Amino acid sequence: MKWKAIKAFISKELKLTLRSKESVFWIIAWPLIWLLFSAYIFIPPGTNRPMTLDVGVVNYDVNSTSPVNGTLFVTILKEVEYRGSKLFNVKEYFNETAMIEDIRSGKLDGGFVIPENFGKDLVLGQAKIAVYIGARDIQSGQINEAILRGFIEGMNRETSLRKINESLKYMELYALQYLPENLTIPMLENKSWIEFMRIWMLGIALPINASFIDVKPKIFTTREAILGWLTLGAFGMTLLYSGLMAGSLMAVEEKEKGTLKRLLASPATSTDMLIGKTIANLIILGLTAVIIILVGLGCGAKILWNPTSLEHWLIPFLLILVSIFVIGLGMLLSLVVRTVKGASGISVSLGLMLAFLAGIWFPKWMSPPWLRVLGDLFPATWATDAMRSIMVYELPLTEVLPDVIKVLIATIVTYALGVLAYKRVLRKYAEL
């Protein structure tokens, strides 16, 4: 093994790869396209802000003299906000049929029909209202329903609390004069009767007063952090098919160019060529990682990687291991490919499929159960799970070490088998 020969192979591979338009597209351009799609289509700016729905309103309670009426309800719809964003763009209709047609045609996300005497019924008892839910696509229907139901639930809660407070005022003014003085309720720590009524009525209006506490991992809380995870996903996807391509092309590319026999006849050995090509491809993948990360940062991504944490240094180590693993897998693939075109095609196709299998781009739970079983047997999945455990769930080293060891063993075994396959392919080509 001669370092001078290895350096020559490294230089040769880097020049040939960077001069190839097809290689540059698949290694650099394609993952950047995916990343840009994610940044501005799948996770567009403003993702953290609530959606604003276009809704229609037909108000039949417009002439009500009640202090609470349909007109006030429409005003609330126009002004209600959540986290600083308006919930609704309101369009008023005089014709219920016209509003429903606009909802069905996708011009509106939903609509309200406020009946006559709505305000009077709301003050004295129970008011009715019709809420129409539209959908402009498959996903928006569920989102629209959740927002409209949430708004009505919020209105119910606020209205109930106001009605309770008003009722208690009248009780204090009139009902207490008919009750014995200093009447207390022993079951409620001798609270007064009026305090008991307040608790009782609140329990009817809001039987469960839930506090929702957000403890989601930091990576899922902002668009920037999510983009940071997807930036690594874009590189992971590239790593799979580029590594497969690099391994499968090691011998067949030299054969098609007619340079293999000359290389084998030179002082450089097949081992020099193998090491040189492996290092060159690791350098190319490293360069790709830098470019993808820079573009991701340019799109606003925040990569939650802490250089002061020992666990976080496992992430680049795992990426290097997976790179060597897929190169070894590609060398095994070279046993069945015969041409550069065939090797490139099968490597890209298989690499993209494996990216889904490993949960690199989309979560594994989105796959059918049988596919998840296959994914759990794939070493790249172990690496992905280990990186997710570190970056998302912030698990300690002891928790992720078993997966790291499994990836290391799988890499050594696969690369060793790949070397044997590479040697066999070289011998076969040399005999032709």
KOLGU-431923 format. One record per residue: z, y, x of N, C-alpha, C in turn. Coordinates in steps of 0.02 Angstrom, whole numbers, padded with zeros to 5 digits, always signed. Layout:
% KOLGU-431923
ZYXZYXZYX
...
% end
This chain:
% KOLGU-431923
+00000-00060+00042+00000+00000+00000+00000+00062+00044
-00050+00105+00036-00058+00165+00078-00052+00227+00035
-00005+00272+00053+00006+00332+00014-00055+00377+00013
-00093+00378+00068-00154+00419+00072-00204+00396+00020
-00212+00330+00013-00258+00302-00037-00233+00317-00108
-00167+00312-00117-00138+00326-00184-00151+00399-00203
-00142+00445-00155-00154+00516-00169-00227+00528-00187
-00272+00492-00154-00344+00499-00168-00358+00478-00240
-00328+00422-00262-00338+00399-00331-00308+00448-00382
-00250+00476-00364-00219+00526-00409-00266+00586-00418
-00291+00612-00362-00336+00670-00364-00399+00654-00403
-00428+00595-00391-00489+00575-00425-00478+00571-00501
-00422+00539-00523-00408+00531-00594-00397+00599-00628
-00361+00642-00595-00347+00708-00625-00412+00747-00634
-00456+00747-00585-00519+00784-00589-00564+00755-00643
-00570+00689-00645-00614+00657-00695-00588+00669-00766
-00523+00664-00775-00495+00673-00842-00503+00744-00866
-00487+00793-00823-00491+00863-00844-00563+00887-00851
-00611+00852-00821-00681+00870-00829-00712+00840-00892
-00679+00789-00919-00705+00754-00978-00685+00793-01041
-00735+00817-01079-00721+00854-01140-00687+00809-01192
-00707+00746-01195-00677+00700-01243-00603+00689-01226
-00588+00679-01162-00518+00668-01143-00476+00729-01156
-00502+00788-01139-00464+00850-01151-00451+00859-01226
-00501+00842-01268-00491+00849-01340-00434+00804-01364
-00436+00740-01347-00386+00693-01373-00317+00704-01342
-00316+00723-01278-00251+00729-01244-00217+00796-01259
-00257+00849-01267-00228+00916-01275-00245+00947-01343
-00310+00951-01360-00331+00988-01419-00306+00956-01484
-00313+00890-01489-00294+00857-01552-00220+00865-01569
-00173+00852-01523-00102+00863-01541-00087+00936-01557
-00123+00983-01525-00111+01053-01541-00135+01069-01612
-00191+01038-01632-00215+01047-01701-00163+01023-01751
-00135+00963-01737-00082+00936-01781-00022+00983-01782
-00003+01008-01725+00055+01051-01720+00044+01116-01759
-00016+01145-01753-00032+01207-01789-00035+01195-01865
-00061+01137-01885-00061+01119-01956+00012+01117-01981
+00055+01086-01942+00125+01080-01963+00158+01148-01967
+00144+01191-01918+00177+01255-01914+00157+01303-01970
+00094+01299-01992+00069+01349-02039+00045+01321-02106
+00043+01255-02114+00023+01226-02178+00079+01183-02206
+00102+01133-02167+00155+01088-02192+00223+01124-02193
+00237+01165-02142+00300+01202-02140+00284+01276-02129
+00255+01310-02178+00233+01379-02169+00290+01427-02159
+00276+01486-02130+00329+01538-02124+00358+01553-02193
+00424+01561-02196+00456+01573-02260+00481+01510-02292
+00477+01454-02257+00500+01390-02285+00574+01394-02302
+00613+01431-02264+00685+01434-02278+00701+01476-02339
+00653+01516-02362+00665+01558-02421+00648+01519-02484
+00683+01532-02539+00667+01498-02602+00597+01515-02627
+00568+01469-02665+00502+01482-02695+00509+01533-02751
+00458+01573-02760+00454+01619-02817+00403+01590-02866
+00426+01575-02927+00382+01545-02977+00350+01598-03021
+00288+01586-03040+00254+01627-03089+00267+01598-03158
+00303+01636-03200+00322+01610-03266+00300+01658-03320
+00287+01630-03379+00271+01669-03438+00331+01671-03485
+00334+01723-03527+00388+01730-03576+00360+01753-03642
+00378+01718-03695+00364+01741-03764+00432+01756-03796
+00443+01819-03813+00508+01841-03838+00504+01859-03912
+00532+01814-03955+00534+01827-04027+00600+01862-04047
+00643+01877-03999+00707+01909-04013+00707+01982-03992
+00649+02012-03993+00641+02079-03965+00674+02133-04008
+00682+02121-04075+00711+02172-04119+00785+02160-04133
+00816+02116-04095+00887+02101-04106+00931+02161-04089
+00983+02172-04131+01031+02226-04118+01093+02201-04081
+01094+02135-04065+01149+02107-04029+01150+02133-03957
+01210+02145-03929+01212+02170-03859+01181+02120-03810
+01182+02057-03828+01147+02006-03788+01088+01982-03829
+01028+01989-03802+00969+01971-03841+00913+01947-03795
+00855+01932-03825+00798+01908-03786+00774+01956-03734
+00778+02021-03750+00755+02072-03702+00798+02071-03639
+00864+02063-03648+00909+02058-03590+00893+01995-03549
+00878+01940-03583+00861+01878-03548+00798+01888-03505
+00748+01923-03532+00687+01936-03494+00702+01980-03433
+00746+02029-03443+00766+02073-03387+00800+02032-03331
+00843+01986-03351+00876+01943-03302+00824+01901-03264
+00775+01874-03300+00722+01835-03268+00686+01877-03215
+00674+01940-03231+00636+01983-03185+00676+02003-03124
+00743+02005-03131+00784+02032-03077+00822+01979-03038
+00828+01917-03064+00869+01867-03031+00842+01851-02962
+00886+01845-02913+00868+01829-02845+00911+01772-02819
+00885+01737-02768+00923+01685-02734+00910+01692-02660
+00963+01702-02621+00957+01713-02549+00909+01769-02532
+00913+01823-02572+00873+01882-02559+00801+01879-02582
+00781+01825-02616+00712+01819-02640+00711+01815-02715
+00661+01846-02745+00654+01842-02818+00636+01770-02838
+00667+01747-02892+00652+01680-02915+00589+01678-02958
+00574+01732-02995+00520+01729-03043+00477+01793-03042
+00411+01782-03045+00365+01835-03065+00350+01825-03139
+00369+01873-03180+00368+01864-03253+00308+01898-03284
+00273+01860-03326+00217+01887-03365+00234+01878-03439
+00236+01933-03477+00255+01929-03547+00193+01915-03591
+00203+01871-03640+00150+01852-03686+00174+01867-03758
+00125+01880-03801+00140+01887-03872+00117+01825-03911
+00082+01780-03874+00054+01721-03906+00077+01659-03868
+00116+01617-03901+00143+01557-03868+00087+01510-03846
+00035+01503-03886-00021+01458-03870-00056+01480-03806
-00065+01546-03799-00099+01572-03739-00058+01558-03676
+00009+01565-03681+00051+01551-03623+00048+01478-03604
+00051+01433-03653+00049+01361-03639-00018+01342-03606
-00072+01372-03630-00138+01358-03600-00140+01380-03527
-00109+01438-03512-00107+01461-03442-00066+01415-03398
-00012+01387-03427+00029+01339-03389-00012+01276-03375
-00046+01251-03426-00086+01190-03418-00144+01199-03370
-00170+01259-03366-00227+01271-03322-00206+01288-03250
-00140+01288-03237-00116+01301-03170-00108+01374-03152
-00114+01419-03201-00105+01490-03187-00031+01509-03183
+00011+01470-03215+00083+01482-03215+00120+01419-03194
+00181+01428-03167+00222+01371-03149+00267+01348-03206
+00277+01391-03255+00319+01373-03312+00322+01431-03361
+00363+01421-03413+00368+01474-03463+00429+01465-03508
+00448+01520-03542+00505+01520-03587+00482+01546-03655
+00506+01514-03708+00496+01539-03776+00565+01554-03804
+00579+01619-03816+00644+01641-03840+00640+01649-03916
+00677+01609-03955+00671+01613-04028+00706+01675-04057
+00691+01689-04120+00724+01743-04155+00799+01726-04162
+00841+01778-04160+00914+01771-04164+00944+01736-04103
+00907+01734-04048+00932+01703-03987+00998+01735-03964
+00999+01802-03961+01059+01837-03938+01119+01827-03983
+01107+01831-04049+01162+01822-04097+01191+01751-04092
+01147+01701-04087+01171+01632-04080+01208+01622-04014
+01186+01656-03962+01218+01649-03897+01289+01677-03898
+01299+01733-03934+01365+01763-03937+01412+01723-03982
+01387+01701-04040+01430+01669-04090+01432+01593-04085
+01386+01563-04050+01386+01490-04047+01341+01464-03992
+01290+01427-04012+01244+01397-03963+01173+01421-03977
+01140+01448-03926+01072+01473-03933+01022+01420-03908
+00963+01419-03938+00911+01373-03916+00856+01412-03880
+00824+01378-03833+00768+01408-03797+00722+01351-03774
+00658+01363-03776+00609+01313-03752+00586+01331-03682
+00591+01284-03637+00570+01295-03567+00512+01248-03553
+00454+01276-03535+00395+01237-03519+00388+01231-03443
+00375+01171-03420+00371+01158-03348+00299+01140-03330
+00270+01178-03285+00201+01165-03263+00199+01135-03194
+00138+01120-03171+00128+01092-03104+00059+01110-03080
+00055+01137-03019-00010+01153-02990-00033+01096-02945
+00013+01052-02925-00003+00992-02886+00053+00942-02896
+00049+00884-02863+00096+00830-02875+00168+00851-02857
+00177+00884-02800+00244+00901-02777+00274+00959-02816
+00232+01008-02836+00259+01069-02866+00292+01056-02933
+00271+01004-02970+00301+00990-03035+00375+00977-03028
+00395+00936-02979+00466+00921-02969+00504+00983-02946
+00473+01023-02903+00506+01084-02878+00516+01133-02936
+00463+01142-02976+00467+01189-03033+00523+01168-03081
+00526+01103-03096+00578+01080-03142+00647+01092-03115
+00657+01078-03049+00723+01088-03019+00744+01162-03022
+00697+01207-03007+00713+01279-03008+00729+01303-03078
+00687+01283-03127+00698+01306-03196+00762+01277-03225
+00775+01213-03212+00838+01183-03236+00898+01216-03202
+00892+01230-03137+00946+01263-03101+00961+01332-03129
+00908+01368-03148+00918+01435-03177+00954+01431-03243
+00933+01385-03287+00965+01378-03352+01038+01355-03344
+01051+01309-03297+01120+01288-03285+01163+01346-03261
+01134+01388-03218+01171+01447-03195+01185+01496-03251
+01135+01506-03295+01146+01549-03354+01200+01520-03399
+01198+01454-03410+01250+01422-03451+01319+01433-03422
+01325+01425-03357+01390+01432-03324+01416+01503-03331
+01375+01552-03315+01396+01622-03318+01412+01643-03389
+01371+01621-03437+01383+01639-03507+01447+01608-03532
+01460+01544-03513+01522+01511-03534+01583+01548-03509
+01582+01568-03445+01639+01603-03416+01651+01670-03451
+01598+01705-03467+01605+01770-03502+01633+01760-03573
+01609+01708-03608+01633+01695-03676+01706+01673-03675
+01726+01636-03624+01796+01616-03618+01840+01677-03608
+01819+01722-03563+01859+01782-03550+01865+01826-03613
+01810+01832-03651+01813+01872-03713+01858+01838-03764
+01854+01772-03769+01896+01736-03817+01970+01744-03800
+01987+01741-03736+02057+01748-03715+02084+01817-03730
+02040+01867-03726+02063+01935-03743+02085+01938-03816
+02046+01909-03860+02063+01909-03931+02125+01867-03944
+02133+01812-03908+02192+01770-03916+02255+01809-03897
+02250+01846-03842+02307+01885-03820+02325+01940-03870
+02274+01968-03902+02286+02022-03950+02314+01998-04016
+02289+01941-04040+02306+01921-04108+02344+01855-04114
+02323+01804-04075+02353+01738-04085+02425+01734-04063
+02443+01770-04010+02510+01764-03981+02564+01789-04028
+02547+01834-04075+02599+01860-04120+02624+01807-04169
+02585+01753-04176+02605+01700-04222+02639+01641-04185
+02647+01647-04120+02677+01593-04080+02747+01614-04058
+02791+01565-04047+02858+01581-04023+02855+01616-03955
+02902+01661-03944+02904+01696-03880+02921+01647-03823
+02893+01662-03765+02906+01622-03704+02885+01549-03712
+02834+01536-03753+02809+01468-03761+02774+01447-03696
+02796+01389-03669+02766+01364-03607+02745+01291-03617
+02703+01268-03570+02676+01200-03573+02706+01160-03515
+02754+01115-03529+02788+01078-03474+02739+01037-03432
+02687+01009-03463+02640+00967-03426+02603+01006-03373
+02600+01072-03382+02564+01115-03334+02613+01160-03297
+02667+01131-03275+02717+01167-03235+02741+01230-03270
+02753+01222-03337+02780+01276-03379+02737+01339-03378
+02671+01329-03375+02626+01387-03380+02628+01413-03451
+02611+01477-03459+02611+01507-03526+02555+01476-03569
+02562+01488-03634+02513+01459-03680+02444+01488-03667
+02440+01552-03653+02374+01583-03642+02343+01558-03577
+02385+01544-03527+02359+01517-03464+02335+01445-03475
+02371+01409-03518+02349+01341-03535+02281+01343-03569
+02272+01390-03615+02208+01396-03651+02151+01414-03603
+02167+01456-03553+02116+01474-03503+02094+01412-03464
+02143+01372-03441+02127+01312-03404+02090+01262-03447
+02112+01254-03510+02081+01206-03556+02008+01225-03570
+01996+01288-03584+01928+01310-03601+01882+01307-03539
+01909+01324-03482+01869+01317-03421+01851+01244-03409
+01898+01199-03424+01884+01128-03416+01830+01103-03463
+01824+01134-03522+01770+01116-03568+01704+01142-03543
+01703+01205-03520+01641+01235-03496+01618+01206-03429
+01666+01196-03384+01650+01170-03317+01699+01114-03301
+01688+01053-03326+01735+00998-03314+01745+00984-03240
+01691+00990-03201+01695+00979-03128+01672+01042-03093
+01717+01073-03056+01700+01133-03018+01687+01112-02946
+01624+01094-02932+01607+01066-02867+01593+01121-02816
+01616+01108-02755+01598+01151-02698+01548+01113-02655
+01490+01141-02645+01438+01109-02604+01440+01138-02534
+01456+01094-02486+01464+01116-02417+01407+01087-02375
+01370+01131-02343+01311+01110-02304+01332+01086-02235
+01324+01020-02224+01340+00992-02158+01279+00957-02129
+01219+00978-02150+01158+00948-02124+01154+00960-02048
+01123+00913-02011+01113+00925-01940+01076+00991-01929
+01091+01025-01873+01062+01090-01860+00986+01089-01859
+00958+01032-01841+00885+01027-01834+00849+01030-01902
+00887+01018-01957+00856+01019-02023+00872+01083-02061
+00906+01131-02030+00929+01189-02067+00881+01248-02064
+00837+01250-02014+00791+01307-02008+00721+01282-01994
+00672+01323-02012+00602+01306-01998+00591+01299-01923
+00624+01342-01883+00614+01342-01811+00637+01276-01780
+00695+01251-01803+00721+01188-01775+00678+01129-01796
+00654+01130-01859+00610+01076-01883+00546+01075-01842
+00518+01135-01829+00458+01139-01788+00470+01114-01717
+00531+01125-01692+00548+01099-01626+00544+01024-01624
+00570+00991-01676+00567+00918-01679+00495+00895-01685
+00454+00930-01726+00385+00910-01735+00343+00924-01672
+00365+00973-01632+00331+00985-01568+00337+00924-01523
+00398+00896-01519+00407+00834-01482+00369+00776-01514
+00364+00777-01581+00326+00726-01616+00252+00728-01599
+00225+00789-01593+00155+00796-01574+00142+00767-01505
+00189+00779-01459+00182+00749-01392+00190+00674-01395
+00238+00650-01436+00248+00577-01442+00186+00542-01467
+00152+00573-01516+00091+00544-01543+00037+00542-01488
+00030+00596-01450-00019+00598-01396-00003+00547-01342
+00062+00541-01328+00084+00494-01276+00062+00423-01292
+00066+00404-01356+00049+00335-01374-00025+00320-01363
-00069+00361-01394-00140+00343-01387-00168+00361-01318
-00141+00413-01286-00165+00431-01219-00143+00379-01168
-00080+00355-01175-00057+00302-01130-00096+00238-01138
-00109+00219-01201-00149+00159-01214-00219+00167-01183
-00248+00226-01193-00315+00239-01166-00315+00235-01089
-00263+00264-01059-00258+00264-00985-00254+00193-00959
-00212+00151-00990-00205+00083-00966-00266+00040-00978
-00297+00048-01036-00355+00006-01053-00417+00025-01013
-00420+00088-00988-00480+00111-00952-00475+00100-00876
-00418+00079-00851-00407+00076-00779-00462+00038-00742
-00481-00019-00769-00530-00060-00735-00600-00051-00764
-00605-00049-00831-00671-00048-00863-00709+00015-00848
-00674+00071-00839-00707+00135-00824-00741+00131-00755
-00706+00103-00706-00735+00097-00639-00794+00049-00640
-00789-00004-00683-00844-00052-00686-00907-00020-00714
-00899+00019-00768-00958+00051-00800-00990+00103-00754
-00949+00137-00714-00976+00187-00668-01006+00156-00606
-00995+00091-00596-01022+00056-00538-00984+00069-00474
-00922+00093-00480-00883+00110-00420-00830+00057-00404
-00822+00008-00449-00767-00039-00440-00774-00081-00376
-00835-00110-00365-00844-00153-00306-00837-00114-00241
-00860-00051-00242-00853-00010-00181-00779+00005-00167
-00741+00017-00222-00670+00030-00213-00633-00031-00187
-00652-00089-00214-00619-00151-00192-00638-00169-00121
-00697-00147-00098-00719-00161-00030-00691-00111+00020
-00662-00057-00004-00634-00005+00040-00565-00027+00065
-00537+00010+00113-00469-00006+00137-00415-00001+00083
-00430+00038+00031-00382+00046-00024-00376-00020-00062
-00317-00038-00081-00306-00100-00117-00304-00087-00193
-00307-00141-00231-00303-00135-00304-00235-00107-00325
-00183-00122-00285-00117-00094-00299-00116-00019-00289
-00150+00005-00237-00156+00077-00226-00188+00111-00286
-00242+00080-00311-00278+00107-00368-00232+00108-00430
-00196+00053-00440-00151+00048-00498-00097+00102-00496
-00064+00109-00439-00010+00158-00433-00038+00229-00439
-00095+00242-00406-00126+00308-00409-00145+00327-00480
-00177+00281-00516-00197+00296-00585-00137+00305-00630
-00084+00265-00620-00024+00271-00661+00009+00339-00651
+00017+00358-00587+00048+00423-00573+00005+00480-00600
-00061+00476-00591-00106+00528-00616-00099+00536-00691
-00095+00480-00727-00089+00484-00800-00021+00510-00821
+00031+00495-00782+00096+00524-00797+00095+00600-00787
+00059+00622-00735+00053+00695-00723+00015+00728-00781
-00039+00696-00804-00079+00723-00860-00036+00727-00923
+00003+00674-00936+00047+00675-00995+00101+00729-00988
+00126+00739-00927+00174+00792-00915+00144+00861-00927
+00081+00870-00904+00046+00933-00916+00035+00944-00990
+00018+00891-01026+00008+00895-01098+00073+00915-01132
+00129+00885-01110+00194+00902-01139+00209+00976-01131
+00196+01003-01071+00209+01075-01058+00167+01118-01105
+00102+01102-01112+00058+01142-01154+00080+01139-01227
+00096+01078-01251+00118+01071-01321+00183+01109-01334
+00230+01104-01287+00293+01139-01296+00283+01215-01296
+00240+01240-01252+00226+01312-01250+00193+01336-01314
+00146+01297-01341+00114+01315-01404+00165+01312-01461
+00208+01260-01460+00260+01254-01510+00307+01314-01509
+00328+01334-01449+00371+01393-01443+00335+01456-01468
+00269+01459-01455+00230+01515-01479+00226+01517-01555
+00232+01459-01587+00231+01455-01661+00301+01467-01690
+00349+01478-01647+00417+01492-01671+00463+01433-01667
+00443+01378-01634+00485+01319-01630+00547+01332-01587
+00601+01299-01606+00662+01301-01566+00680+01229-01549
+00676+01212-01484+00690+01144-01462+00763+01139-01443
+00800+01099-01480+00872+01093-01470+00888+01046-01413
+00869+01068-01353+00881+01028-01293+00928+01067-01248
+00983+01036-01229+01035+01070-01190+01037+01041-01119
+01014+01078-01069+01011+01051-01001+01080+01038-00971
+01133+01064-01001+01200+01052-00975+01231+00987-01002
+01195+00955-01048+01221+00893-01079+01188+00832-01046
+01229+00785-01023+01203+00724-00992+01160+00685-01041
+01181+00681-01104+01143+00644-01154+01073+00673-01162
+01066+00738-01159+01001+00770-01170+00952+00756-01113
+00979+00740-01053+00934+00722-00998+00902+00653-01009
+00930+00615-01055+00899+00551-01072+00832+00560-01108
+00821+00618-01139+00760+00630-01177+00698+00629-01132
+00695+00670-01078+00637+00664-01033+00632+00595-01001
+00690+00564-00986+00689+00497-00957+00658+00447-01006
+00675+00452-01069+00646+00407-01120+00572+00419-01128
+00551+00483-01125+00480+00498-01131+00440+00469-01073
+00469+00471-01013+00435+00440-00955+00431+00364-00964
+00486+00335-00987+00486+00262-00998+00434+00242-01049
+00430+00279-01104+00381+00262-01156+00310+00271-01129
+00300+00322-01087+00234+00332-01057+00213+00271-01015
+00259+00247-00973+00245+00188-00931+00235+00126-00975
+00277+00121-01028+00271+00064-01074+00202+00061-01106
+00177+00118-01132+00112+00115-01166+00054+00107-01116
+00062+00132-01055+00012+00119-01004+00007+00044-00991
+00066+00011-00986+00067-00061-00978+00037-00097-01037
+00050-00071-01097+00021-00100-01158-00055-00092-01156
-00078-00034-01131-00150-00022-01125-00183-00070-01076
-00148-00086-01021-00175-00134-00973-00181-00203-01005
-00134-00221-01048-00140-00284-01085-00200-00281-01132
-00211-00222-01160-00268-00213-01206-00334-00221-01169
-00334-00207-01104-00396-00212-01065-00423-00284-01061
-00380-00332-01080-00403-00402-01080-00455-00415-01134
-00455-00373-01187-00500-00385-01243-00555-00333-01250
-00550-00277-01214-00602-00226-01219-00655-00237-01164
-00716-00218-01180-00771-00230-01133-00805-00166-01108
-00797-00112-01148-00831-00049-01130-00783+00010-01136
-00802+00065-01104-00761+00126-01107-00757+00151-01179
-00813+00150-01215-00814+00173-01284-00768+00131-01328
-00771+00065-01318-00728+00020-01357-00655+00031-01341
-00639+00039-01276-00570+00049-01256-00542+00115-01284
-00583+00168-01282-00561+00233-01308-00549+00229-01383
-00596+00198-01419-00591+00194-01491-00530+00156-01514
-00520+00097-01486-00464+00055-01507-00397+00086-01484
-00396+00121-01428-00334+00152-01404-00312+00208-01449
-00360+00252-01468-00343+00307-01512-00321+00282-01581
-00359+00235-01609-00342+00208-01675-00274+00175-01675
-00263+00132-01625-00200+00096-01621-00142+00143-01607
-00154+00192-01563-00101+00240-01547-00079+00281-01606
-00127+00304-01647-00110+00342-01706-00071+00300-01756
-00091+00237-01764-00055+00193-01810+00016+00180-01785
+00023+00170-01720+00089+00158-01691+00134+00219-01697
+00105+00279-01698+00144+00340-01707+00179+00340-01775
+00144+00315-01827+00174+00310-01893+00225+00253-01893
+00208+00198-01860+00252+00139-01858+00319+00156-01826
+00317+00196-01774+00378+00213-01737+00418+00269-01770
+00391+00300-01823+00427+00356-01854+00425+00418-01812
+00374+00424-01768+00369+00482-01724+00348+00544-01764
+00300+00535-01809+00276+00593-01846+00307+00598-01915
+00306+00543-01954+00338+00542-02019+00397+00495-02017
+00451+00510-02054+00510+00466-02053+00494+00395-02073
+00531+00347-02044+00518+00276-02059+00531+00259-02132
+00577+00295-02165+00594+00277-02234+00535+00289-02281
+00485+00327-02259+00426+00338-02301+00379+00278-02299
+00388+00233-02252+00346+00173-02246+00372+00118-02291
+00328+00071-02311+00351+00014-02351+00398-00030-02309
+00442-00069-02341+00493-00108-02305+00464-00153-02250
+00408-00187-02265+00380-00234-02215+00357-00196-02153
+00332-00134-02162+00310-00095-02105+00369-00070-02065
+00425-00056-02099+00485-00034-02064+00512-00090-02019
+00505-00152-02042+00528-00210-02002+00488-00213-01937
+00421-00203-01942+00379-00202-01882+00398-00144-01837
+00412-00086-01867+00430-00028-01828+00494-00038-01789
+00542-00073-01819+00606-00085-01786+00600-00132-01726
+00544-00168-01722+00533-00213-01665+00493-00180-01609
+00472-00117-01620+00428-00082-01573+00470-00039-01526
+00465-00049-01459+00507-00011-01412+00502+00066-01420
+00443+00091-01438+00437+00163-01448+00482+00187-01505
+00493+00144-01554+00540+00160-01609+00610+00166-01582
+00630+00121-01537+00697+00125-01508+00706+00191-01470
+00653+00211-01434+00657+00274-01397+00662+00333-01445
+00622+00331-01498+00623+00385-01548+00692+00390-01581
+00720+00331-01599+00786+00331-01631+00839+00358-01583
+00833+00340-01519+00882+00365-01470+00877+00441-01462
+00816+00467-01459+00807+00539-01452+00832+00575-01515
+00818+00546-01573+00842+00575-01636+00918+00574-01638
+00948+00520-01614+01021+00516-01613+01052+00570-01569
+01017+00586-01514+01043+00637-01468+01032+00707-01496
+00970+00721-01517+00952+00790-01536+00972+00808-01607
+00970+00759-01653+00983+00773-01723+01057+00762-01739
+01081+00701-01722+01148+00683-01743+01201+00694-01689
+01179+00714-01629+01224+00733-01574+01273+00677-01558
+01248+00616-01555+01291+00559-01540+01306+00557-01465
+01362+00528-01445+01380+00525-01374+01339+00473-01337
+01343+00474-01271+01305+00429-01228+01317+00356-01246
+01380+00339-01260+01396+00268-01275+01358+00242-01336
+01343+00287-01383+01308+00266-01444+01234+00252-01432
+01202+00291-01387+01130+00285-01377+01111+00240-01318
+01160+00225-01276+01146+00185-01216+01114+00117-01230
+01136+00080-01282+01103+00016-01296+01028+00023-01308
+01006+00075-01346+00935+00085-01358+00898+00103-01293
+00930+00143-01251+00900+00163-01187+00889+00101-01143
+00938+00058-01141+00933-00004-01100+00877-00048-01127
+00872-00054-01194+00819-00095-01224+00750-00067-01207
+00743+00000-01209+00679+00031-01192+00663+00019-01118
+00713+00024-01074+00703+00013-01002+00679-00058-00989
+00712-00107-01020+00693-00178-01010+00622-00190-01037
+00608-00164-01097+00542-00173-01127+00488-00142-01083
+00503-00084-01053+00454-00050-01009+00440-00092-00947
+00493-00117-00916+00484-00158-00855+00442-00220-00870
+00461-00254-00924+00425-00317-00942+00353-00303-00960
+00341-00252-01001+00273-00238-01025+00229-00214-00967
+00256-00171-00925+00216-00146-00869+00200-00203-00820
+00249-00247-00809+00237-00305-00764+00182-00350-00792
+00185-00363-00857+00132-00403-00889+00065-00366-00886
+00068-00300-00893+00007-00260-00888-00025-00264-00819
+00017-00265-00767-00008-00272-00698-00043-00339-00689
-00015-00391-00717-00047-00457-00713-00114-00456-00748
-00116-00424-00808-00179-00419-00845-00230-00378-00806
-00207-00324-00775-00251-00281-00736-00281-00319-00676
-00240-00358-00641-00264-00398-00584-00315-00450-00608
-00301-00480-00665-00348-00531-00691-00415-00499-00709
-00413-00442-00742-00475-00408-00761-00515-00388-00699
-00480-00364-00647-00514-00344-00585-00549-00405-00554
-00515-00462-00552-00544-00522-00523-00607-00542-00562
-00602-00537-00628-00659-00557-00670-00718-00510-00658
-00705-00445-00653-00759-00398-00641-00788-00406-00571
-00746-00423-00522-00768-00430-00454-00815-00491-00447
-00806-00540-00490-00847-00602-00487-00915-00593-00520
-00922-00539-00561-00985-00529-00597-01041-00506-00550
% end
